[in-house]
Amino acid sequence: EVTGGAVAYTDMVPVDQPSSGPVPATPPVRKLAKELGVDIETVRGTGSHGRVTGDDVRSAADGPGDVTRMELTPVRRAIAANLERQASIPQVTTFRTVDCTALQLFRQELDVSPLPVVVAALCEVAKDHPLVNARWSPDAILASNAVNAGLAIDTERGLVVAIIRDAHSLGIATIAAESTRLAEGARAGSLTSNDIAGATIAVSNTGSYGSEAGTPILSPGTSVTLAIGVIADRALVIDGRVVARPAATLSLTFDHRVLDGAAAGRALTGLVDLLQSDDRLRHLPR
């Protein structure tokens, strides 16, 4: 065992491989090493004349110990590519706590989950705040007249964003039914291209698996993604008194090229105000 300094073991270097200078490897192998996060200069080559092979790089990436190698699926590769593209967009997330007392009573009356009610409310907010339903282009900001709500759906193959088209023209019951259809189709792998392309705004129900809050990444072609945290009893100050109320955290990620912080904040406040108002909830199309 070496506890300090540097020791060179000449028997570990093939006789026909120089002990200094760049490690011999082809450009594709060097590219693979970069993709896998492997320092190719530390890899012992087993190829001809000590050349580092692709298998050498993969073995180094696996590392010592009990490691399971999981090959990338086409869906996972597509997700990664989309996220890398979206990472170049200046994204900011703002948060608000919403008292869900009225929302819970209303959605239980309709026998639906909170999600379709929030989608319907978001469509209503988009009427007064059109930038939440817009997207950036090189020459202009393009505000959509239709709200195509993208729903983030967790599947065994990875995350799928499925589209409720013209959500602004649908009632809550129809939004709920369409959400169920899309979720089942996503998990069965039976969605069509029309089901997964063209979102103008996106919603992620992170609370469905217990998350309190998050910083969702924008979906392609959108300027806003809303994440709904888990609804749970929390201590809220109501009329000067601390009381337990069902509440959730709403996380709004927005494209800062399209919306400034003030515009995003006003839109999120408008959504919170609507969701906390029993009267306004009951005016949403059912």
Backbone torsions as a table, in degrees:
resi	resn	phi	psi	omega
1	GLU	NA	135.5	179.4
2	VAL	-103.0	122.9	-177.3
3	THR	-104.4	-7.2	179.5
4	GLY	-172.9	164.8	-179.5
5	GLY	73.7	-165.3	-179.0
6	ALA	-132.8	133.0	-179.3
7	VAL	-125.9	132.0	178.3
8	ALA	-105.2	126.4	178.2
9	TYR	-103.7	103.2	-174.5
10	THR	-67.2	-23.6	-179.1
11	ASP	-73.6	-8.7	178.8
12	MET	-92.0	-4.2	-178.6
13	VAL	-108.2	122.0	178.1
14	PRO	-54.3	144.7	-173.7
15	VAL	-63.7	-26.3	-177.4
16	ASP	-99.3	13.3	176.1
17	GLN	-109.4	125.3	179.1
18	PRO	-61.3	146.3	-177.6
19	SER	-84.3	-3.8	177.3
20	SER	-140.0	169.4	-177.8
21	GLY	90.8	175.2	-177.4
22	PRO	-61.5	144.1	175.6
23	VAL	-69.5	131.5	179.6
24	PRO	-68.8	123.7	178.9
25	ALA	-163.0	147.3	179.1
26	THR	-76.6	158.2	178.1
27	PRO	-54.5	-42.2	178.4
28	PRO	-61.4	-36.3	178.9
29	VAL	-68.9	-39.4	177.2
30	ARG	-64.1	-38.5	177.3
31	LYS	-63.6	-42.6	178.3
32	LEU	-60.7	-42.6	179.4
33	ALA	-61.1	-40.9	179.0
34	LYS	-64.2	-42.5	-179.7
35	GLU	-64.5	-34.5	-177.7
36	LEU	-90.8	-0.3	178.7
37	GLY	72.8	31.1	-178.5
38	VAL	-104.6	131.1	173.6
39	ASP	-77.8	104.0	-172.8
40	ILE	-64.0	-23.5	179.5
41	GLU	-68.1	-15.0	-179.6
42	THR	-100.2	0.4	-175.4
43	VAL	-92.6	130.6	176.3
44	ARG	-81.9	122.4	-178.4
45	GLY	-81.0	138.8	178.1
46	THR	-111.1	2.1	-179.6
47	GLY	-83.2	-173.6	179.8
48	SER	-58.9	131.4	180.0
49	HIS	58.0	31.6	177.0
50	GLY	77.7	13.7	-178.7
51	ARG	-67.3	137.7	178.1
52	VAL	-78.5	128.9	-179.8
53	THR	-103.1	170.1	176.7
54	GLY	-60.4	-39.0	178.7
55	ASP	-64.5	-36.0	177.2
56	ASP	-61.1	-43.3	-179.4
57	VAL	-65.7	-43.3	-179.8
58	ARG	-64.1	-39.1	177.9
59	SER	-64.0	-40.1	178.2
60	ALA	-66.4	-35.6	178.9
61	ALA	-67.5	-37.8	178.0
62	ASP	-63.4	-36.7	177.4
63	GLY	73.7	176.5	179.9
64	PRO	-76.8	163.9	174.3
65	GLY	91.3	-167.2	-174.7
66	ASP	-87.6	97.2	-176.8
67	VAL	-122.7	132.3	175.4
68	THR	-105.0	123.6	179.5
69	ARG	-88.5	123.9	-180.0
70	MET	-113.1	112.7	-178.3
71	GLU	-66.5	147.1	-179.5
72	LEU	-76.3	131.7	175.7
73	THR	-84.4	160.0	176.3
74	PRO	-56.4	-38.2	179.4
75	VAL	-64.9	-44.1	-179.8
76	ARG	-64.4	-39.0	177.0
77	ARG	-63.3	-41.4	179.8
78	ALA	-65.5	-41.2	177.7
79	ILE	-60.5	-46.3	-179.1
80	ALA	-61.7	-42.6	-179.9
81	ALA	-63.6	-42.8	178.4
82	ASN	-62.9	-44.1	-178.4
83	LEU	-65.4	-37.9	178.4
84	GLU	-64.7	-39.6	177.1
85	ARG	-65.6	-42.5	-178.3
86	GLN	-69.3	-23.0	-177.6
87	ALA	-64.2	-20.0	179.5
88	SER	-79.3	-8.8	-179.1
89	ILE	-86.1	134.0	177.0
90	PRO	-70.5	100.9	-175.2
91	GLN	-108.5	139.1	178.9
92	VAL	-132.4	144.2	178.4
93	THR	-118.3	132.8	175.3
94	THR	-120.4	153.7	-170.9
95	PHE	-128.0	149.3	171.4
96	ARG	-145.9	142.9	171.7
97	THR	-90.0	134.1	179.7
98	VAL	-119.1	130.1	172.9
99	ASP	-73.5	116.6	-173.4
100	CYS	-97.1	16.8	-178.6
101	THR	-57.8	-52.6	-179.1
102	ALA	-66.7	-40.4	-179.8
103	LEU	-60.8	-44.5	-178.4
104	GLN	-64.7	-43.6	179.5
105	LEU	-63.5	-42.5	-177.4
106	PHE	-68.0	-45.8	-176.3
107	ARG	-71.4	-30.4	175.4
108	GLN	-68.2	-35.8	176.6
109	GLU	-62.9	-36.4	179.9
110	LEU	-87.6	-8.0	-178.7
111	ASP	59.9	49.6	176.2
112	VAL	-133.1	166.6	174.1
113	SER	-77.6	169.5	178.2
114	PRO	-63.4	-27.1	-172.4
115	LEU	-55.8	-53.7	-178.1
116	PRO	-63.1	-30.1	176.9
117	VAL	-67.8	-42.8	179.3
118	VAL	-65.0	-40.0	177.9
119	VAL	-61.7	-44.8	178.2
120	ALA	-62.7	-40.3	178.8
121	ALA	-66.0	-39.1	179.2
122	LEU	-64.6	-37.5	175.6
123	CYS	-61.7	-39.5	178.6
124	GLU	-65.7	-42.2	179.7
125	VAL	-64.3	-35.1	-179.0
126	ALA	-62.6	-22.8	177.4
127	LYS	-63.9	-39.7	-178.9
128	ASP	-91.5	-17.1	-178.0
129	HIS	-131.3	72.1	-172.1
130	PRO	-62.5	-19.7	-178.8
131	LEU	-68.3	-20.6	177.4
132	VAL	-71.9	-14.8	-179.6
133	ASN	-117.0	39.1	-176.9
134	ALA	-125.7	175.9	175.8
135	ARG	-146.7	157.8	-179.3
136	TRP	-85.1	138.7	169.0
137	SER	-132.7	162.8	-176.1
138	PRO	-58.0	-28.1	-174.1
139	ASP	-111.1	-14.5	-175.3
140	ALA	-164.8	163.4	169.4
141	ILE	-93.3	126.2	-174.9
142	LEU	-106.2	109.6	178.6
143	ALA	-92.2	126.3	-178.7
144	SER	-82.9	140.0	175.9
145	ASN	-79.3	-23.7	178.1
146	ALA	-105.2	145.4	175.6
147	VAL	-100.4	108.0	174.3
148	ASN	-103.7	102.1	-171.6
149	ALA	-85.9	118.3	176.5
150	GLY	-87.0	127.1	179.5
151	LEU	-105.9	125.0	176.5
152	ALA	-77.3	120.8	-175.8
153	ILE	-121.5	126.2	178.9
154	ASP	-83.6	126.9	177.3
155	THR	-130.7	168.6	177.8
156	GLU	-63.4	-25.8	-179.2
157	ARG	-89.0	-8.3	-179.2
158	GLY	129.3	-175.0	-176.9
159	LEU	-77.3	134.0	176.2
160	VAL	-124.6	133.8	174.2
161	VAL	-103.7	109.5	-178.7
162	ALA	-104.6	151.8	-167.2
163	ILE	-109.6	127.0	166.3
164	ILE	-92.3	104.3	-175.5
165	ARG	-76.7	141.7	178.3
166	ASP	52.5	44.3	-178.5
167	ALA	-60.2	-27.0	-179.0
168	HIS	-65.4	-20.8	-178.1
169	SER	-101.6	5.4	-176.4
170	LEU	-106.5	150.9	172.8
171	GLY	-81.9	167.2	-177.2
172	ILE	-60.2	-41.3	-179.3
173	ALA	-62.4	-39.8	179.3
174	THR	-69.8	-39.5	176.2
175	ILE	-60.9	-41.4	178.7
176	ALA	-62.9	-44.9	-179.7
177	ALA	-64.9	-40.9	179.4
178	GLU	-67.4	-37.2	176.7
179	SER	-60.3	-43.5	179.0
180	THR	-64.0	-44.4	179.6
181	ARG	-60.1	-44.9	-178.0
182	LEU	-67.2	-40.4	179.5
183	ALA	-63.6	-43.8	179.2
184	GLU	-65.5	-41.1	179.0
185	GLY	-66.3	-38.9	179.4
186	ALA	-63.4	-42.1	-177.9
187	ARG	-74.7	-26.0	177.2
188	ALA	-88.2	-9.9	-178.4
189	GLY	72.9	28.4	-174.8
190	SER	-111.2	10.0	179.7
191	LEU	-70.5	148.2	176.9
192	THR	-93.0	170.7	178.1
193	SER	-61.6	-30.6	178.3
194	ASN	-67.8	-23.2	-179.3
195	ASP	-80.9	-15.9	-171.1
196	ILE	-125.6	6.7	-178.3
197	ALA	-123.4	141.5	171.3
198	GLY	100.1	22.9	177.4
199	ALA	-65.3	140.2	174.7
200	THR	-108.8	-13.9	177.0
201	ILE	-157.3	154.6	-175.6
202	ALA	-132.8	148.8	-179.8
203	VAL	-132.7	134.0	177.9
204	SER	-125.0	119.8	-179.2
205	ASN	-89.8	70.8	-177.3
206	THR	-65.6	-21.1	178.7
207	GLY	-67.1	-17.3	-178.4
208	SER	-66.0	-21.7	175.1
209	TYR	-117.5	26.7	168.8
210	GLY	90.5	0.7	-179.1
211	SER	-73.6	135.2	179.8
212	GLU	-82.8	-35.3	-178.6
213	ALA	-162.7	166.5	178.4
214	GLY	-165.1	-179.7	176.1
215	THR	-123.2	81.4	-176.1
216	PRO	-63.5	146.8	177.0
217	ILE	-89.0	145.0	-179.2
218	LEU	-63.1	143.3	172.3
219	SER	-83.9	149.6	179.6
220	PRO	-55.0	134.4	176.8
221	GLY	84.1	6.8	-179.7
222	THR	-121.2	163.4	174.2
223	SER	-114.8	-4.3	-177.9
224	VAL	-143.9	136.6	167.3
225	THR	-128.7	128.5	179.5
226	LEU	-106.7	127.6	174.0
227	ALA	-108.4	133.0	180.0
228	ILE	-105.4	115.7	179.1
229	GLY	-77.5	172.2	-178.3
230	VAL	-62.9	139.5	175.5
231	ILE	-88.1	120.5	-178.2
232	ALA	-149.0	158.3	178.4
233	ASP	-64.7	131.8	179.3
234	ARG	-138.9	159.8	177.8
235	ALA	-83.1	113.0	178.3
236	LEU	-118.2	150.2	176.8
237	VAL	-93.1	112.4	-179.5
238	ILE	-120.7	118.1	-179.9
239	ASP	53.0	42.0	175.7
240	GLY	81.0	0.9	179.8
241	ARG	-118.9	144.6	176.6
242	VAL	-86.0	119.4	-178.3
243	VAL	-132.5	156.8	176.6
244	ALA	-86.6	123.8	178.6
245	ARG	-136.4	148.3	171.3
246	PRO	-66.8	128.6	-176.1
247	ALA	-146.4	162.6	178.8
248	ALA	-146.6	161.3	174.2
249	THR	-101.6	126.6	173.3
250	LEU	-98.4	128.9	178.9
251	SER	-114.0	119.8	-177.7
252	LEU	-113.3	108.9	173.7
253	THR	-92.5	133.2	-177.2
254	PHE	-136.3	153.9	176.4
255	ASP	-79.5	113.7	-174.4
256	HIS	-71.1	-11.6	173.5
257	ARG	-73.7	-28.7	-176.6
258	VAL	-94.8	-43.2	-178.0
259	LEU	-121.8	139.7	167.1
260	ASP	-83.3	167.3	-178.9
261	GLY	-59.0	-37.7	-179.0
262	ALA	-65.5	-42.5	179.6
263	ALA	-64.8	-42.5	178.1
264	ALA	-65.0	-40.1	179.3
265	GLY	-64.4	-39.8	178.6
266	ARG	-65.9	-40.4	179.0
267	ALA	-64.5	-42.9	-179.9
268	LEU	-67.0	-39.0	176.6
269	THR	-63.2	-40.3	176.9
270	GLY	-60.9	-38.6	178.3
271	LEU	-67.6	-43.6	178.9
272	VAL	-61.6	-45.4	-179.9
273	ASP	-59.5	-40.9	-179.9
274	LEU	-66.1	-46.1	-177.0
275	LEU	-67.5	-21.9	-180.0
276	GLN	-92.0	-4.3	-176.5
277	SER	-104.1	113.5	178.6
278	ASP	-60.5	-41.2	-178.1
279	ASP	-64.5	-45.3	-178.1
280	ARG	-70.2	-35.0	176.0
281	LEU	-60.5	-40.3	-177.1
282	ARG	-72.6	-11.8	175.8
283	HIS	-91.1	-3.7	175.8
284	LEU	-71.2	146.6	178.5
285	PRO	-64.0	131.2	-176.8
286	ARG	-94.9	NA	NA
